[in-house]
Amino acid sequence: MPVISTINSELHLLEHCCLGTVQVQDIINAFDAAIEMPGFERSMSVLWDLRDAKIDAKPDEMQALVTHVGLKREYRGTGYRLAVVAGDAMLIMLADIFKALSSPLSFQVRIFRDIDEARSWISTTN
């Protein structure tokens, strides 16, 4: 299982931990499954931990991911924070592409190398 998702209701946080080689479809599947998880609430902040993963994605697949997220706004909610944690330069580049493509959507995206900094940013209010 390349993506393990958990919900921390107390922190109003959805966490996805990615392991090994992850395809864009794995990310889409985790996104969709999370909406159905017990404890999920619309507009929960989300942390994607990519430190132990390799993302196999082409530019058109990244656009398909962003389009999918946009189409699910009614179920996912808006106004949340999305933190991506990655250490590898290629993953950071892919996260930057996702951030740029998702800029018209109504959530904030930031990319981090340190998971504690990501959690700190998620827990602060605007």
Backbone as numpy.savetxt, mean C-alpha at the origin, in Angstrom:
# Nx Ny Nz CAx CAy CAz Cx Cy Cz
2.59 -17.65 0.05 1.74 -16.47 0.05 2.63 -15.22 0.05
2.65 -14.48 -1.05 3.57 -13.34 -1.16 3.16 -12.10 -0.37
1.87 -11.98 0.01 1.42 -10.82 0.77 0.62 -11.30 1.98
1.05 -10.89 3.16 0.35 -11.20 4.40 -0.24 -9.90 4.92
-1.56 -9.88 5.10 -2.25 -8.66 5.51 -2.80 -8.82 6.93
-2.64 -7.77 7.73 -3.17 -7.75 9.08 -3.81 -6.39 9.35
-4.76 -6.39 10.26 -5.42 -5.15 10.66 -5.17 -4.90 12.13
-4.76 -3.67 12.43 -4.63 -3.22 13.81 -5.73 -2.17 14.02
-6.87 -2.62 14.55 -8.02 -1.73 14.72 -7.72 -0.58 15.67
-6.92 -0.86 16.68 -6.57 0.17 17.67 -5.84 1.34 17.02
-4.95 1.04 16.06 -4.20 2.08 15.35 -4.88 2.52 14.05
-6.02 1.90 13.74 -6.74 2.19 12.50 -5.78 2.00 11.31
-5.10 0.83 11.31 -4.02 0.58 10.35 -4.15 -0.80 9.72
-3.99 -0.81 8.41 -3.92 -2.03 7.62 -2.47 -2.20 7.19
-1.89 -3.37 7.49 -0.50 -3.62 7.11 -0.43 -4.77 6.14
0.35 -4.57 5.07 0.63 -5.63 4.11 2.13 -5.89 4.14
2.52 -7.10 4.46 3.93 -7.49 4.46 4.15 -8.39 3.24
5.05 -7.96 2.36 5.31 -8.68 1.12 6.60 -9.47 1.26
6.56 -10.72 0.78 7.70 -11.62 0.88 8.00 -12.27 -0.46
9.28 -12.35 -0.80 9.66 -12.99 -2.05 9.28 -12.16 -3.26
9.08 -12.84 -4.38 8.70 -12.14 -5.61 7.20 -11.92 -5.62
6.81 -10.68 -5.80 5.41 -10.28 -5.75 5.01 -9.71 -7.11
3.94 -10.22 -7.65 3.38 -9.72 -8.91 2.36 -8.62 -8.58
2.08 -7.75 -9.53 1.07 -6.72 -9.33 -0.28 -7.34 -9.00
-0.60 -8.47 -9.62 -1.87 -9.13 -9.32 -1.94 -9.57 -7.86
-0.80 -9.94 -7.25 -0.77 -10.28 -5.82 -1.15 -9.06 -4.98
-0.68 -7.89 -5.39 -0.99 -6.65 -4.67 -2.47 -6.32 -4.81
-2.99 -6.46 -6.02 -4.42 -6.22 -6.25 -5.26 -7.19 -5.43
-4.87 -8.46 -5.41 -5.61 -9.46 -4.63 -5.59 -9.12 -3.14
-4.44 -8.69 -2.63 -4.34 -8.32 -1.21 -5.18 -7.09 -0.91
-5.17 -6.13 -1.82 -5.99 -4.92 -1.68 -7.47 -5.30 -1.58
-7.94 -6.14 -2.50 -9.34 -6.55 -2.51 -9.71 -7.39 -1.28
-8.83 -8.31 -0.91 -9.10 -9.17 0.25 -9.16 -8.36 1.54
-8.34 -7.33 1.65 -8.31 -6.52 2.87 -9.64 -5.83 3.12
-10.31 -5.42 2.06 -11.61 -4.75 2.20 -12.63 -5.68 2.84
-12.45 -6.97 2.67 -13.37 -7.98 3.20 -12.95 -8.51 4.57
-11.79 -8.11 5.07 -11.30 -8.64 6.35 -12.12 -8.12 7.53
-12.34 -8.98 8.55 -12.99 -8.49 9.77 -12.14 -7.38 10.38
-12.77 -6.32 10.79 -12.05 -5.20 11.39 -11.68 -4.11 10.40
-11.83 -4.39 9.09 -11.51 -3.36 8.11 -12.50 -2.21 8.23
-11.98 -1.00 8.15 -12.80 0.20 8.15 -12.39 1.06 6.96
-13.37 1.69 6.33 -13.06 2.59 5.22 -12.07 3.65 5.69
-11.20 4.04 4.82 -10.23 5.11 5.04 -9.17 4.78 6.09
-8.98 3.49 6.39 -7.87 3.08 7.26 -6.56 3.43 6.57
-5.60 3.89 7.34 -4.27 4.08 6.77 -3.67 2.72 6.47
-2.68 2.71 5.59 -2.10 1.43 5.17 -0.59 1.54 5.06
0.06 0.46 5.44 1.52 0.36 5.34 1.84 -0.86 4.49
2.60 -0.64 3.44 3.10 -1.72 2.59 4.57 -1.92 2.92
4.92 -3.07 3.52 6.29 -3.40 3.89 6.90 -4.25 2.78
7.78 -3.64 2.00 8.41 -4.32 0.86 9.87 -4.67 1.14
10.30 -4.58 2.38 11.73 -4.77 2.69 12.23 -6.16 2.32
11.36 -7.18 2.36 11.78 -8.55 2.05 11.15 -9.05 0.76
10.90 -8.12 -0.15 10.21 -8.49 -1.39 10.93 -7.96 -2.62
10.57 -8.55 -3.72 10.96 -8.06 -5.04 9.66 -7.94 -5.82
9.38 -6.76 -6.34 8.15 -6.53 -7.10 8.45 -6.72 -8.58
7.70 -7.60 -9.20 7.83 -7.85 -10.63 6.71 -7.09 -11.32
7.01 -5.90 -11.84 5.96 -5.05 -12.41 6.47 -4.27 -13.61
5.61 -4.17 -14.59 5.87 -3.34 -15.77 5.08 -2.04 -15.59
5.47 -0.97 -16.30 4.75 0.30 -16.15 3.24 0.21 -16.37
2.81 -0.57 -17.38 1.37 -0.68 -17.62 0.67 -1.41 -16.47
1.37 -2.32 -15.81 0.79 -3.01 -14.65 0.66 -2.05 -13.46
1.62 -1.15 -13.31 1.53 -0.14 -12.24 0.33 0.76 -12.49
0.11 1.14 -13.75 -1.06 1.95 -14.07 -2.34 1.17 -13.80
-2.36 -0.11 -14.11 -3.54 -0.94 -13.84 -3.82 -1.02 -12.35
-2.77 -1.08 -11.54 -2.93 -1.10 -10.08 -3.57 0.20 -9.60
-3.05 1.32 -10.05 -3.59 2.62 -9.63 -5.05 2.76 -10.10
-5.34 2.33 -11.31 -6.71 2.38 -11.82 -7.63 1.53 -10.95
-7.17 0.35 -10.57 -7.96 -0.54 -9.71 -8.26 0.13 -8.37
-7.25 0.73 -7.76 -7.43 1.43 -6.48 -8.44 2.56 -6.65
-8.32 3.30 -7.72 -9.25 4.40 -7.97 -10.69 3.93 -8.13
-10.87 2.81 -8.80 -12.22 2.29 -9.01 -12.84 1.74 -7.73
-12.02 1.42 -6.74 -12.51 0.85 -5.48 -12.65 1.90 -4.38
-12.52 3.19 -4.72 -12.60 4.25 -3.71 -13.84 4.17 -2.84
-14.96 3.81 -3.44 -16.21 3.74 -2.69 -16.10 2.75 -1.53
-15.38 1.65 -1.73 -15.23 0.63 -0.70 -14.02 0.88 0.19
-12.95 1.40 -0.39 -11.69 1.60 0.34 -11.71 2.89 1.15
-12.40 3.89 0.64 -12.44 5.17 1.33 -11.41 6.13 0.76
-11.35 7.31 1.35 -10.43 8.35 0.90 -9.82 9.03 2.11
-8.86 9.91 1.86 -8.27 10.72 2.91 -7.32 9.98 3.83
-6.91 8.80 3.47 -6.00 8.03 4.33 -4.55 8.24 3.92
-3.66 7.70 4.72 -2.23 7.75 4.43 -1.75 6.37 4.02
-0.91 6.34 3.01 -0.34 5.09 2.53 1.18 5.23 2.59
1.80 4.39 3.40 3.25 4.40 3.54 3.81 3.15 2.88
4.87 3.33 2.10 5.59 2.23 1.48 6.98 2.20 2.10
7.36 1.02 2.60 8.69 0.88 3.19 9.50 -0.06 2.30
10.62 0.44 1.80 11.48 -0.34 0.91 12.92 0.08 1.12
13.82 -0.85 0.96 15.23 -0.54 1.10 15.96 -0.59 -0.22
15.47 -1.39 -1.14 16.09 -1.59 -2.43 15.79 -0.41 -3.36
16.78 0.07 -4.08 16.61 1.22 -4.96 15.54 0.98 -6.04
15.46 -0.22 -6.56 14.46 -0.53 -7.59 13.05 -0.47 -7.00
12.88 -0.96 -5.79 11.56 -0.90 -5.15 11.17 0.54 -4.85
12.13 1.33 -4.45 11.84 2.74 -4.19 11.43 3.43 -5.49
12.09 3.09 -6.58 11.71 3.65 -7.87 10.27 3.26 -8.24
9.91 1.98 -8.05 8.55 1.53 -8.34 7.54 2.24 -7.43
7.91 2.41 -6.17 7.02 3.12 -5.24 6.84 4.57 -5.68
7.90 5.18 -6.17 7.80 6.55 -6.68 6.87 6.63 -7.89
6.93 5.62 -8.75 6.03 5.57 -9.90 4.59 5.46 -9.42
4.35 4.57 -8.45 3.00 4.44 -7.89 2.54 5.77 -7.29
3.42 6.41 -6.55 3.08 7.69 -5.93 2.69 8.72 -6.99
3.47 8.81 -8.05 3.18 9.78 -9.11 1.86 9.45 -9.82
1.65 8.19 -10.12 0.43 7.79 -10.82 -0.82 7.99 -9.95
-0.66 7.83 -8.64 -1.82 7.93 -7.74 -2.08 9.34 -7.24
-1.27 10.30 -7.65 -1.43 11.67 -7.14 -2.82 12.26 -7.35
-3.56 11.90 -8.42 -4.92 12.45 -8.55 -5.92 11.84 -7.55
-5.57 10.70 -6.94 -6.48 10.05 -6.00 -6.42 10.74 -4.65
-7.42 10.51 -3.84 -7.56 11.28 -2.60 -6.99 10.55 -1.38
-5.69 10.25 -1.44 -4.95 9.76 -0.29 -3.50 10.20 -0.43
-2.81 10.24 0.70 -1.41 10.68 0.69 -0.49 9.46 0.62
0.58 9.57 -0.15 1.55 8.50 -0.28 2.92 9.04 0.09
3.64 8.30 0.93 5.04 8.62 1.21 5.84 7.33 1.20
7.10 7.45 0.86 8.00 6.31 0.76 9.09 6.45 1.82
9.36 5.34 2.49 10.32 5.34 3.60 11.29 4.19 3.44
12.45 4.36 4.04 13.42 3.26 4.16 13.33 2.63 5.54
12.76 3.36 6.51 12.69 2.92 7.90 11.23 2.70 8.30
10.91 1.52 8.78 9.52 1.19 9.11 9.00 2.00 10.30
9.86 2.31 11.25 9.42 3.11 12.41 9.04 4.52 11.97
9.80 5.09 11.04 9.45 6.42 10.51 8.12 6.37 9.76
7.90 5.29 9.04 6.63 5.13 8.31 5.47 5.05 9.28
5.60 4.25 10.32 4.53 4.13 11.32 4.29 5.45 12.03
5.35 6.17 12.31 5.21 7.48 12.96 4.43 8.44 12.06
4.76 8.48 10.78 4.06 9.37 9.85 2.59 8.98 9.74
2.32 7.69 9.67 0.93 7.23 9.57 0.12 7.64 10.80
0.74 7.60 11.95 -0.01 7.86 13.20 -0.22 9.35 13.47
0.48 10.23 12.76 0.28 11.65 12.97 -0.90 12.14 12.15
-1.55 13.15 12.64 -2.68 13.71 11.90 -2.17 14.84 11.02
-2.96 15.18 10.03 -2.57 16.23 9.07 -2.40 17.56 9.74
